[in-house]
Amino acid sequence: MLLNQIKQNNDNKDLYYSLEQYKGEINEKISPNLKWMPLEGKKASRIKLVSNIDVDPNSESWDEAFEWMSNNAELFKNTFKKYLK
């Protein structure tokens, strides 16, 4: 429902601020380290999670980083889809 309302307005800022209403719930489900970035003065906004993994394609850290990205992408998808129906 929320996403349909936003699509009618075609405004990414509306989507961001609508999601921000649930920031506490979303942070609890994904991570308290989520970075909520409205990027004032720009059309887009950002919600991101940063890993501390030092990625070296020639080491085991590559596999660890890939697993972290895969797990968190799935977590983002499953969490945000509840707010974007």
N, C-alpha and C positions, 0 to 999 in steps of 0.2 A: 504494500500500500504506500509506504513512504517513498519508495523509488518511483512509482508511477506519478506521484505528485511532483516530485523533483523533475522528472523527464518532461512534464508539461511546461515547466518553467525554464527548462534547459539551462540551469544554473548550478555549476559545481559547488559554489559557495553555499548554496542552500542545502545541498546534500551533506557537505562537511558539517555545517552547523546543526543539521538535524541529527547526524550521528554523534556529534559532540554532546548532545543531551544525554546520551547513554555512555559517556566516557568512563565512568566508574565501573559499570557493568562490563564493558568491553575490556578495560584494563585488567579486571579481575579474571576474565576468561582467557586472555592472551598473555599479558605481562604488565606489571606495574611500570615497566621501562618503555612502554610505547611512547613515541614522540608525536604529539599532536601539533601540527604546524599549519596554521591558517594561511600563511604566505600572503599577508595583507598587501594590497596593491597589485596582486596577480590574479588571474582567472582561476588557477588551480589551487588546491590545498593538498596536504600530505599527512598521512598517518603511517609511521614507520617503526620498525623494530631493528635494532642494530646488534650484530653478533660481535663477540670479542675474539672470534676465531681468526688466527693469523693464517691466511690461506696461501699454501705453497703447493702448486700443482704436482710437484714431485714428492709429496710426502703424504702421510696418513691424514693430515689436516684437510686435504682436499675432500676425502670421503666424509670426514666429520662435518665440514662446511656444507656439503651437498645434502647430507642427512638433516642438518639444522634447517636449511632452506626448505627442503621438502616438507618436513614436519610443520614448520611455521606457516608455509603457504596453505597447507590443508587446514590448519587452525584458523587462519585469517578467513578462508573461504567459509568454513562452517560457522564461524562466529558472525561475520558480517551479513551472511545471507539471511539470518534471523531478523535483521534490522532493515533489510532492503526488499521486503516482499511487497 
